[in-house]
Each structure stands twice: as C-alpha cells, then as structure tokens.
Amino acid sequence: MEIPSKFNSNQIETRWYSYWLKNEYFKSVPDKRPPYTIVIPPPNVTGVLHMGHMLNNSIQDILIRRSRMKGYNACWVPGTDHASIATEAKVVEKLKEEGINKQDLTREEFLKHAWSWTNEYGGVILEQLKKIGCSCDWSRTKFTLDKEMYESVINVFVDLYDKGLIYRGYRMVNWDPEAKTTLSDEEVIYEEREGKLFHVAYSIQNSKSKIIIATTRPETILGDTGICVNPKDTRYKDLIGQKAIVPICNRLVPIIGDSYVDMEFGTGCLKVTPAHDFNDKVLGEKHNLEFIDIFNSDGTLNHNGLIYNGLDRFIAREKICEDLNKNGNLIKFESHKNKVGLSERTKSVIEPRLSDQWFLKMEEIVKPAKVAVLEDHSITLIPKKFKSTYRYWMQNIRDWNISRQLWWGHRVPAYYYGENKDNFVVAQNISNALKKAIIKTGNKQLKESDLTQDPDVLDTWFSSWLWPISVFDGIRNPENEDINYYYPTQDLVTGPDILFFWVARMIISGFEFIGKKPFSNVYLTGLVRDMKGRKMSKQLGNSPDALNLINKYGADSVRVGLMLSSVAGNDLLFDENLCKQGKNFAIKIWNSFRLIFSWKISKSNTLSKVETQAIFWYENKFQKTLEKLEIQFIKYRISEALMTIYKLIWEDFCSWFLELIKPDYNKPVSSKLIKKVQIIFERNLKLLHPFMPFITEELWHRISTRRPDEALCISKWPEIQNYDNQSLEHFQLAKDIIVSIRKIRKEKGIESKEKLILQMNNDKKVLKFSESIIKLGGLEKIERNIDKTLNGCFFRVKKLEFFMPLKKSLDNKLEIKKIEDELSYAIGFLKSVEKKLLNSKFVENAPKKIIEIEKKKALDANEKIALLRKSLDKFN
C-alpha cells in the first residue's frame, strides 16, 4: 500500500464530501430506528461563514455524526433565514450602486430585485458549511420564505389573531431610522456613551422668572408639550399650574406636578415630549398633554421642526444648540455619560416613536415555556447558569411587537376596506379576506379590488420561532409522518445572545401549536473572541477568514482548534496556534498510520509476550476511555471529550502502544499483530470521526478494502465492554517505572542502547507488565534482590524500591549533594505540615477531608525522608 509521506487535507476533503453526498449518507427518512434530530440555527441568507458559525456548526456536526454511528436515524435539517432588515439593507445598497432609489420602485419591482439578489448570493453560507464537513440532510434545506414556510407563518398569524392574542395598537415603539422600521425591545442593545447634558432656560408666562431644564436631546425641544416638576420640590411647587414658553418655537405649555420626577437629577425639572419618549408618553396620557411628532421615518426633522425641517436629527441638535446660545437660552452644558439604545442590526441610534403596529400578547402564552425550563426541567439549558437569564426575561416579558415597516418578508395578512383604519379582516389570502369582509359588513357588493393588504411584514423572529415545527410542515399538516417522527427534536446548539429572541420563542410556539416542547437540550456556546478578549468583528479587523483557515490548516484541524478551547457557555479566546495544534495532531495520526503499514509482515501467527501485554493493556484502556466519553457526551462536555480522545491517541496509542509493539530495525512483525493493530486503529478512528471526519474517513478506507457504498461515517460506534481496571493500574505502575529509568538514563548520560539491570526487593509478581518494562526501559533483565555492594541508583515508585547497578562510577560528591538537597527540602516540608497539624484552630475549623490530606502529606514525607537517608547510608 503506497501511502503519501505528507498529509494533504485539501486533497481529501472535497473527494470525501462528494462521496458522502453521492451515497446519501446524510439523508434521513422516517423508519423504525429511534430518531436523533437537530435543526440548524438558520444563518441569515446574507451571511458568510465566520468563526461563530464554525464553532456552532462543528459542535452540531460532532453530535449528529456520533448519533448516526450509534444507530440513530440522524437528521440534521439545514436552512437559511430571510433576515428582513439585513437583506433589505443589502438590496437597497445594491440598488443605490446602480442608481436606483427604493422609493421609486413599486413593492413588486423591489421584491424582484430582492429575489434576484437572494438567488445569486443567498446560498453562499450553506455551501461554505459543507467546507467544514457539516453532515446535513441537504435534501431538507429550508428557507423561511419558501412557499410552505410562508403559508405556515400566515396560518399561525391568523390562528393567533382569531384567538384574540394578536392585536393592532398605536404604541410608542423603538424606531430604527436607518432601516426605517420598528424593532422589538429585545432588538435594541444599550451602549454607554459620552454625551452632553444641556441646561436650557424656559421663560415663565407673564413673569421675568425662568425655569432651567437639563436635557441630553435638545432637538426634541420642538416637540415639548409640558414641563414637569415634583410636587414635593419646594423650589418649583408654586409654579405648578402656570405656563412656560418653549424656546425657539415659543409654544405655551403647562407646568405640571408628578412624583415621577427625580428631584436630584439635573435641575429637578423635566421637559415632557410625549411623542418621543416612552416615559414622557405615560406622563402625556396621564396629564392630557398634546402629542407632537417632529421626526420623519429616516430621522430627519419634519414640518414640525420649523426652520430645521429636513435636517438630520444630530445636525439639527447642533444648530438648535447654536440658536439657543444666541438667544440666551443655553445656560451651560457639561459632559454626561448615558446609555444609548442602538439597533442590533444597523447599529443606528434608536428613536422612540408613536406608531400603529401589530402586537402579540405574551402573558398567557409563555406559561408552558416557563414550566418546561424552570419547573419540571423537561428542557435543559447547558450550562445551567443561563436559567437565571431565561427566568428574568420570561418574568418581565412584554407584548411582542411583530410588525416591521419593510417589503422583504412575510406580509401581514390583514386586509383593509373603507376609509376607517379599524375596518379590516385577517385571513390567509385575499379570497378568504373578501369572504370575511362580506360577512363582517353585510355588503355583498365588495370586490377583491376594494381590499388593501397591510403593507408591513412580520418580524423575522415570527417565522423562525416556528422553525422546529415548520421545517417538518407541522403547521400546515400537523399529523404528517415527518412531524410525528422527528418532533420533538433532541438537541439545539446556539448562542446565548439569542436565548430569548429565538430559543424561548421556539419553546413558546412548540407548546402553543404542537402541545410539545421543541427540543430536550439547549447547548449554549460562548462567543469567539480574540486573545485580547475582544469580540471578533469586521470593524475591529480581528476576525480571521474562516475559509482561509480551512485552506491553510484543513477543516479537521480548524475544528480541533476550536473545540479544544470551547467549553459550553464560556467565551472562546481564539488563537490561530490552536489550528496549528490541530494540524500537528492530524500529522501525528497520519504518521502513525504510515509507521504501522511500513512494517514488514511475516507469516507467523503468534504474538510475543510484550505484544500480548500491549494489546491487553490498550484494549482495556480503550474501554475505560469509551466509558469516560459516554459520560462526557451525556453531560455535553464536548471539548473534554475531544481532549480525552486526543490523549488516548497521542499519548496512549502513539507514545506507548506503538513503542511497545514496534519491531527492531528491519525486523518483521507477525500477521496476527498487524490484524490486531488494524482493529485497534479502526476503533480509534471511530472515536475521532465526529471531530475529524475527513482524515478519519481517508485512513479508514486505506486500512482495508471497502465496498463501494461503505463508509466510516455510517459505521457502528464501539460498544462499552467490561474492562480490567486493576490491570490498568498495573500498567500505570509499569509506565512510572519506565519514566524513572529514562530519567536516570538522561541524568547519567547513559545511552539508550546500553542494556541495564533493574533490581527490586519486592516480589516480581507485582510487575504484571515486566516484559514491557524491559523493552521500553532498555533493560537486560529484572532481578528480585538488590545488591547493595554495587554502584548504582535507587529510586522508588508507589512504595516499591528499585535499584539499577551502573557500569559507570558515579561522582559520589555530586550524588550525595543531590540527595542531601532533596532530604533538606523534604524535612522542611514535613515541618510545615506538622506545624499546621499542631495548630488547634486549623484542626478545629478545617473540614475532616482537608485534615486527612495533610496527615497523608506528613506520612508520605516521612517515608521519603527514610528512603533518602537510606540512600545516603550506602555512601558511608
């Protein structure tokens, strides 16, 4: 068998992925096997592969590949999200480059451009996921705007509306001036920024007095319709009931009293702008103040902005401050830190705005989702620390603003008739809407052309909250074979930043529409950060190109690099050296394979004692490792599982097992040994396959001739069998003895080819792996009695005393000095332990287990001191 000397990942990745697809190993259809299902967190259709995707999807692939090998009918459903805000922004940007303004297009014309863009660029990220080995059932790929997915969303809207859970209301909302749409509270992120606090003087009507107000947003002065003070504030209580004059616009507004005002903040006076502040709206409604909207949808000032009409809000702020200063109304300004709300998608500063929107009532619908995670624990969050975050969100939930002022998305299925905005019906399509409108109005003369559909679309999350149901068509066809077989799914892997956006809402929809939880476990990954702890982003330029990493190191190596430092819920500090470590591991595996199959094979069908011992030990070690892996996977300790396999292969297999069975130079090995090693190597590859699918598949096919339709990815995962733990302890003793011998060789400069004799006073029967010690220790033999008359070295391993006679005479002075130094340290250590044990406060207060540990330290120190003194005696 000709094996290339160098491992080239690029040569094998495309070949094996094509092979897997050709043979449909990732395809799943319902059968008699138990299902194991994962639905992918659908990346934005605008997306390209980044490090977060790499981490998240590598974990999913590890789980799905292992489950497939364990005999489950593994189904990993891929797909993409239409991402209303992000995609529309991309299309608008592209149109601008072509000299086209969105406002000059009809809705239908714009959607043609959006679909054209989606068809050209939308599948990029799914193709990139194939590069890292994702074993999705690509025949099940979904897009949230697919016809059946669209119908599912519309059906859900109609169902919830008919239940009285969806309503239309005129509310204060978060407005994104860049995307020109409303956002839910959860889509607003708050960032502390350094701003200014402006002190502005408002004149009192029919008085020379003025009232000073502190504000961070002087541009909203144009929308002021009241001044509010605390009735308990002695400075201002006499002004309540009077009127103030708003600067610049010279509007008369009432001075009202309300305990809401904080007397300690600023000047203790509050300007009230009911149309542009959530809290001011409450005050405005309570005190019957006028509502004046001063902003256009893009954040520029409208006609109510007077001479500032058409100016951007921040430019208007500067101009207004200049004019306030000229008029003598700007008393002073000072630096001031405050939290500013930003759009999660566009990062634009949010503008509170009154608007007609659609809302979903949440108070009742969330109850089963609370119980599932917080009470009966039928859904587990991993790690558990995120339960407190989940609890906070669910206990403080507000009605969900589900409408967006965009064209790309699921259009709100509400149809208006007549001039009154409250004249509407909700239906799946216009023909159903017409029937409902005729019944509602009694007007049989109504035609479809008399109906106008609501121009808004639904929040993107309103479609993705149905994802585990809609991918199996469970909304439209609730009793179909797929939904009954695959739902609920088993595991969800996602980021904690969308625990409420997506995870909680999927749980809510699962109970509402199917009556079951959507999944059993939620594995929450951490964020991928750079070595300085900064979140990776294009703006910072600290995010490596994921595909470049794959081209440089190979997909397997990048997966290993990510997983070695990824603990559930903890942020990952990514270092490219981790990928190098992964590549070194791949090379190690490749070279171990080359070594084994470079050996000459004899016709002998027997094993030597060393070979028998090595195989016996490794098979037991493998079984214990397999047991450990099972526990780690059950607890979702995926990173630890990889490290367990890493150590098994690198240390136990390569450093110990292969060294034990390796033949002397140019000597053959028996065919029986090769067959045994082949089985062991195959088992190693099976454990490693979920983590490193490409190199393991390549080597699995090189080990033996396989059928054309055969593959490691569908082979059977090893089953845990009984193992001899005592033998593993005996081999550990043998390893410790070998390490001690090698240490002495190094210290004394003894060449490895020089055969040594090992003497021991204990019964040699305690050394169950004596032949292995002889081979790896470079020994001639092991003798039962220690000859103290000989020159040599004593050492101790687990209470067993050993002596190695040395042919070279030792420098006695150096040897004595070394032993005396060790003895001095040991005596000092013993004194410190005894001092602690003689301390009554320590003994009375320390846990019993700690005291026992300290006593064990003292006992071990005494034994070591006795041994060192015995070693010194031989020089006297």
C-alpha angles and dihedrals in degrees: 000000000000111000121187112243092226128051111233111189095187092061095056106035099072092040096054096041089054089048092053092049094045091054093043093231091155095050117108133194126171114273140146095288119097110262126238109193135185125176113205118239092249109241118220112275085234092057134114125196115280134169093271090056089047092055097042096046095042089058091048091049092050091053095045096045093050092048091049089053091047090062101261122136092248116205121179110181115206129195148132137250120235090225100206100205099038096044095045089051091052092050093046089051092050091049091051090054087055091049094253123133117210090222090061092059131078117237091255092050092050092049090053088057091046093052091046090053091046093050091050101043107011099090097050097100094049090054088049091053088060088059091066092048101258107177098209124155093249092187086071096052111146135195119199091233095051111127095252092043090049092051091049092055093047091048090052092050091051092046093051092045091051089051089055093247097114120060140164118239142170101237144155105261140177107263124201105206092193097051089031093223141106121258133205118248089255092058092061118088121195123224127184110235137179108246140148134268110215121204109210127185119226116193119230114234114257091004140092089222123105133202119218119219127189117215138166092204110051091168089071090062085092089066097046114129100167149014118227129200133172110262089222092056105105091200094066112014092102089059094061109114094025125103132246130205115236109225120247096008093048092216118165110231131176123252106228134186124230133156089225089084116096106226091201098054117090110318095335091252124108128204109217118219103172096182095054111036131056094221094041089055090059090050091046093053092044094051098033095244124170118261114223119182110206101174136082119217092264095055096260120126117262130211090294086065089074112200090002092062110141096016120126110256094246094047088047089053091058093046093047091050090051091051093045088053092049091050092049093244096113103082098176144316131218139187113274133178116215139158114260122200114232132188108254090219106039100020088226117148108262120240118206107230139172112241145153106255142161118250136189117217108234108178098089101025093060097057099091089047090055092051095047095056104025105032119020092023093218085144117051124205114209115237098029093220089084092067089082091054090048091049093051093051095045094047093049098040120147131197109287117245099219103173126090130190095233138107100220111080144040106332116230106258095225119122122200128207130181125011099290112094090216091063102096144116130209118226142148092251142358095267091055089044091055091053091050093046092051091051092045095049101027086227107135090181093072115118132195088253088062090063125082120195119227108264095219127095129216126263109271090238089059088071099037093051085070094049101113089048103037096049086065093041090245095149098054096033107025095177100046121132096250097052091046092049105037101032127119095039121216111227135019120195116195145127124281090234089076097040089117101025093057117356098053092042092051089053090050093049093045092060093039099051106022101021091232138091113264095226141358103226134032114200107198114202124205126243120271108242134176123250090271090059094251120142109251114252141154090241093060092041090223098117115097119221104261094211092049089054090052092049091048101043107011129253094269092053094048090049090052092046092053096043098047090067101031118104118175111270094002122109116250118231099212119212122175088224086073088066089050088053089052091050092049088053091052090050090048091054092045093050093047088055091049090049094053095048093045091068119105113242124221126201090246116123098196135095127222120235091256092050091048091050093046094051093045092051097044094047089054091045090051093052093049090049090049090053090049091049092053090056092046092052092046088054091043092240091150096159091051090049091056091048090051091054091042091056093043092055102034100039108021100033104031103028099038114013097044091043090053096050098034109119124231115267113301092354119131127236126222121265088235091059092050091051091050092047090048091056091047092048091050091053090051090052091051092056092046098043098087089055100038106022100166105052092039093053090048094051094041089060092045094053094063142001107269134197114260091252096043124109141168090231091069098035120116119274111237115265121230112252133182115281136193105246092180090059089052089055090050091051090049087056089051090050092050091051091049091049090051091050091049090048091054091047090053094046093047096040093240113164118239092238092059108098115225134195121232118207128193135175094212125084109281089223089082086069100078091172099044094138089055090050091050093051100044094035092053091236132163092207146321117251126201100221129057115229105211092188091071126087113245150094132301121207135168131218120183095336092313115121121216135183130196117197109218126210092210116075111244125232095250096198093055092044093049091048091051093050092045091053091051090047092050092051092047092050091050091049091049091052091052091051093046090049090055092049091050090054104101093200091055094047093047097046106032119093115260091245092057092050090051090052091052091049089051089052090053092048093049091047091052091051092050092048090052091050093048092049089050089052090052092051092065090064093055 
